[in-house]
Amino acid sequence: MEIVSTENQTITEFVLLGFSDISELHPFFFIMFTIIYVSIVVGNTLIIVAVVSSQRLHTPMYFFLVNLSFLEILYTSTVVPKMLEGFLQESAISVAGCLLQFFVFGSLATAECFLLAVMAYDRYLAICYPLRYPLLMGPRWCLVLVTISWFSGFMVDGLVVALMVQLRFCGPNHIDHFYCDFMPIINLACSDPSVAQMTTFILSVVCLSVPFGLILTSYARIVVAVLKIPAGTSRRKAFSTCSSHLAVVSTFYGTLMVLYIAPSAVHSQLLSKVFALLYTVVTPLFNPVIYTLRNKEVHQALQKLLQSKQSEILD
């Protein structure tokens, strides 16, 4: 793709290289990630439909789960379609489009950090204060927590993008990644990116460590409370309600911390792309699988919904 220049040699578009170094695997990757993407959209949509249609699931925990599922659909749809295009042909994107993709994706990722912390806090209140839980986690407070989670992401990443917009790109226009991530874009800047880099590092540390600290604190208190319960069904049920959330948190936070707080731990760009796949594709796929297969209430709601649809068709 040719670079379009002005007298300042300003680049107007980038080319996403994706996995061009293993182009022989592109047909396989296209089929595999198309199946995964469809599974993510369908799986998370089923969770939303199941919760909305079942009065029994109209509780804070499932309200947060619906928001997580909706977020995962948007989150994946921001990145995967462009990645799939790269498996078929050279994938070009305008500078404005690239910054927009980074803004939306980064905002949703940040929002997920806070939403996962809210879900851990919800489990902490449900297990440690079961009698006061309905009062402590009322509908209005649930809405406030979700609103804060969503808007925090867009506010934080809006500041980062505002700094990135001021950078000038005049050299190579090839981004060695499958989406517009921060470091690959910054590496192509001709002007000094130090302010944007420092600001992004500080915000990344805050937006990852603060929610993660809240999650660890919540689960530490949950463990202490559960261990006081006599061994048996109640203890297993308490741990069971947390295990699904912990599995998602471990994958999501683990990869983000390696890539954004300790990027030196990733020694190759290919490894960086593999880590990025974990939180852009694998974690959103985990959500419907874990919460559907391991959650009897969601499973029963889906079965009831499918049975009602089948009976409507037969009638």
C-alpha positions in Angstrom: 0.0 0.0 0.0 1.5 3.3 -1.0 2.1 6.1 1.5 0.1 9.2 0.7 2.3 12.3 1.5 1.9 16.0 1.9 4.8 18.4 2.0 5.3 17.2 5.6 5.3 13.6 4.4 2.4 12.9 6.7 1.1 9.3 6.6 -2.7 9.0 6.0 -3.0 5.2 6.4 -1.4 2.2 8.1 -1.1 -1.3 6.9 -1.7 -4.0 9.5 0.8 -6.8 9.0 -1.0 -9.2 11.3 0.6 -12.7 11.0 2.2 -12.1 7.6 5.3 -14.0 8.7 3.3 -17.2 8.7 1.2 -16.5 5.6 0.9 -20.2 4.7 -1.4 -20.7 7.7 -3.7 -17.8 6.8 -6.5 -20.0 5.3 -6.5 -22.2 8.5 -6.4 -19.1 10.7 -9.3 -17.5 8.8 -11.5 -20.5 9.2 -10.5 -21.1 12.9 -11.0 -17.5 14.0 -14.2 -17.1 12.1 -15.6 -20.0 14.0 -14.3 -18.6 17.3 -15.7 -15.1 16.5 -19.2 -16.5 15.6 -19.1 -18.6 18.8 -18.3 -15.6 20.9 -21.1 -13.5 19.4 -23.7 -16.3 19.6 -22.6 -17.6 23.0 -22.7 -14.2 24.7 -25.9 -13.3 22.9 -27.5 -16.5 24.3 -26.4 -15.5 27.8 -28.0 -12.0 27.4 -31.2 -13.5 26.0 -31.4 -16.2 28.7 -31.0 -13.7 31.5 -33.4 -11.1 30.1 -36.1 -13.8 29.4 -35.8 -15.5 32.8 -37.3 -13.6 35.8 -35.4 -15.9 38.1 -32.1 -14.5 36.8 -33.0 -10.9 37.4 -30.4 -10.5 40.2 -27.3 -8.3 40.5 -24.9 -11.1 39.6 -26.6 -11.8 36.3 -27.2 -8.1 35.6 -23.4 -7.7 35.7 -23.0 -10.9 33.6 -25.3 -9.4 30.9 -23.1 -6.3 30.8 -20.0 -8.4 30.6 -21.4 -10.4 27.7 -22.5 -7.3 25.8 -19.1 -5.8 26.4 -17.3 -8.9 25.1 -19.3 -8.8 21.9 -18.4 -5.2 21.2 -14.8 -5.7 22.4 -14.2 -8.7 20.0 -16.0 -7.0 17.1 -13.7 -4.1 17.3 -10.7 -6.2 16.5 -11.5 -9.6 14.9 -13.2 -8.6 11.7 -10.1 -6.5 10.7 -7.9 -9.4 11.7 -9.9 -11.8 9.5 -9.6 -9.3 6.6 -5.8 -9.5 7.0 -5.9 -13.3 6.4 -7.5 -12.7 3.0 -5.7 -9.6 1.7 -3.5 -6.7 2.8 -5.4 -4.9 5.5 -5.1 -1.1 5.3 -6.7 1.3 7.8 -6.6 5.1 7.9 -4.7 6.9 10.7 -8.0 8.2 12.0 -9.6 4.8 11.8 -6.6 3.2 13.5 -6.8 5.7 16.4 -10.6 5.1 16.6 -10.1 1.4 16.8 -7.5 1.8 19.5 -9.8 4.2 21.4 -12.9 1.9 21.3 -10.9 -1.3 22.0 -8.9 0.3 24.8 -12.0 1.8 26.4 -13.8 -1.5 26.4 -10.7 -3.3 27.8 -10.5 -0.7 30.6 -14.2 -1.0 31.3 -13.9 -4.8 31.5 -11.2 -4.3 34.2 -13.5 -2.3 36.3 -16.6 -4.5 35.6 -14.7 -7.7 36.7 -13.8 -5.8 39.9 -17.5 -5.0 40.4 -18.4 -8.6 39.9 -15.9 -9.7 42.5 -17.3 -7.1 44.9 -20.8 -8.4 44.3 -19.7 -12.0 45.1 -18.0 -10.7 48.3 -21.2 -9.0 49.5 -23.3 -12.0 48.6 -21.1 -14.5 50.5 -19.9 -12.4 53.4 -23.2 -10.4 54.0 -26.0 -12.7 52.7 -28.7 -11.2 54.9 -27.9 -7.6 54.0 -27.0 -8.3 50.4 -30.4 -7.3 48.8 -30.0 -3.9 50.5 -26.3 -3.4 49.9 -26.6 -4.4 46.2 -29.9 -2.8 45.2 -30.9 -2.0 41.6 -29.9 1.7 41.8 -26.4 0.9 43.2 -26.0 -1.9 40.5 -26.7 0.7 37.8 -24.3 3.2 39.3 -21.5 0.6 39.4 -22.0 -0.5 35.8 -22.2 3.1 34.6 -18.9 3.9 36.4 -17.3 0.9 34.8 -18.4 1.8 31.3 -17.6 5.5 31.5 -14.2 5.0 33.2 -12.9 3.2 30.2 -13.9 5.9 27.7 -12.6 8.7 29.9 -9.2 7.1 30.5 -8.6 6.0 26.9 -10.0 9.3 25.6 -7.1 11.1 27.4 -4.5 8.7 25.8 -6.0 9.1 22.3 -6.0 12.9 22.8 -2.2 12.8 23.2 -1.7 10.3 20.3 -3.7 12.6 17.9 -1.0 15.2 18.4 1.8 12.9 17.2 3.0 13.0 13.6 3.5 9.9 11.5 5.9 10.4 8.5 8.0 7.2 8.2 7.1 3.6 7.7 3.3 2.9 7.7 3.4 -0.8 8.5 2.0 -1.8 12.0 3.4 -5.2 13.0 0.3 -6.3 14.7 -3.2 -7.6 13.9 -4.9 -4.5 15.4 -4.0 -0.9 16.3 -2.3 -1.4 19.6 -0.5 1.4 21.5 3.1 0.4 21.2 3.1 -0.6 17.5 1.5 2.8 16.7 3.9 4.8 19.0 6.9 3.1 17.4 5.9 4.7 14.1 5.7 8.2 15.4 8.1 10.8 14.1 7.5 13.3 16.9 8.4 12.8 20.5 5.9 10.2 22.0 7.4 10.4 25.6 4.4 12.2 27.1 1.9 9.8 25.6 4.1 6.8 26.7 4.4 8.0 30.3 0.8 9.0 30.6 -0.3 5.6 29.2 2.0 3.7 31.5 0.7 5.5 34.6 -2.9 5.0 33.5 -2.3 1.4 32.7 -0.8 0.7 36.1 -3.7 2.5 37.8 -6.5 0.9 35.7 -5.0 -2.6 36.0 -3.7 -2.6 39.6 -6.6 -0.8 41.3 -9.4 -3.1 40.0 -7.1 -6.2 40.4 -6.3 -5.1 44.0 -10.0 -4.9 44.7 -10.5 -8.4 43.2 -7.8 -9.9 45.3 -9.1 -8.1 48.4 -12.6 -9.4 47.7 -11.5 -13.0 47.2 -9.2 -12.9 50.2 -12.2 -12.0 52.4 -14.4 -14.5 50.6 -11.9 -17.3 51.3 -11.7 -16.4 55.0 -15.5 -16.3 55.2 -16.0 -19.6 53.4 -13.4 -21.4 55.4 -15.5 -20.6 58.5 -18.4 -22.5 57.0 -18.5 -26.2 57.9 -17.2 -28.4 55.1 -20.0 -29.6 52.8 -22.5 -28.4 50.2 -22.6 -24.8 51.4 -18.8 -24.4 51.1 -18.7 -26.0 47.7 -21.5 -23.8 46.4 -19.8 -20.7 47.7 -16.5 -21.6 45.9 -18.4 -22.7 42.8 -20.1 -19.3 42.3 -16.6 -17.7 42.3 -14.6 -20.2 40.2 -16.1 -19.0 36.9 -15.3 -15.4 37.5 -11.7 -16.3 38.7 -11.0 -18.2 35.5 -11.9 -15.2 33.4 -10.0 -12.8 35.6 -6.8 -14.9 35.6 -6.6 -15.0 31.8 -7.7 -11.4 31.2 -5.5 -9.7 33.8 -2.6 -12.0 33.4 -2.0 -11.2 29.7 -2.8 -7.5 30.1 -0.3 -7.1 32.9 2.5 -8.8 30.9 1.8 -6.7 27.8 1.1 -3.2 29.3 2.9 -3.1 32.7 5.9 -5.4 32.0 6.3 -5.3 28.1 9.9 -6.2 28.4 8.8 -9.7 29.5 7.6 -10.3 25.9 10.8 -10.8 23.9 9.3 -11.1 20.4 6.5 -9.4 18.4 5.1 -12.8 17.5 4.8 -13.7 21.2 3.2 -10.3 21.8 0.5 -11.1 19.2 -0.1 -14.5 20.8 -0.6 -12.9 24.2 -2.9 -10.3 22.6 -5.0 -13.1 21.2 -5.5 -14.4 24.7 -7.4 -11.4 25.9 -9.0 -10.4 22.5 -10.3 -13.8 21.5 -9.8 -16.5 24.2 -11.2 -14.6 27.2 -14.4 -13.5 25.4 -14.8 -17.2 24.4 -14.3 -18.3 28.0 -17.2 -16.1 29.2 -20.1 -18.0 27.5 -18.4 -21.4 27.9 -17.7 -21.1 31.6 -20.9 -19.3 32.6 -23.2 -21.5 30.5 -21.6 -25.0 31.0 -20.7 -24.5 34.7 -23.8 -22.5 35.7 -26.9 -24.6 36.2 -29.3 -21.6 36.4 -28.1 -20.2 33.1 -28.2 -23.7 31.6 -31.7 -24.3 32.8 -32.9 -20.9 31.5 -31.4 -21.6 28.0 -33.1 -25.0 28.0 -36.4 -23.5 28.9 -36.0 -20.8 26.3 -35.2 -23.4 23.6 -38.1 -25.6 24.6 -40.5 -22.7 24.4 -39.3 -21.7 21.0 -39.6 -25.3 19.8 -43.2 -25.5 21.1 -44.0 -22.3 19.3 -42.7 -23.6 16.1 -44.7 -26.9 16.4 -47.8 -25.0 17.3 
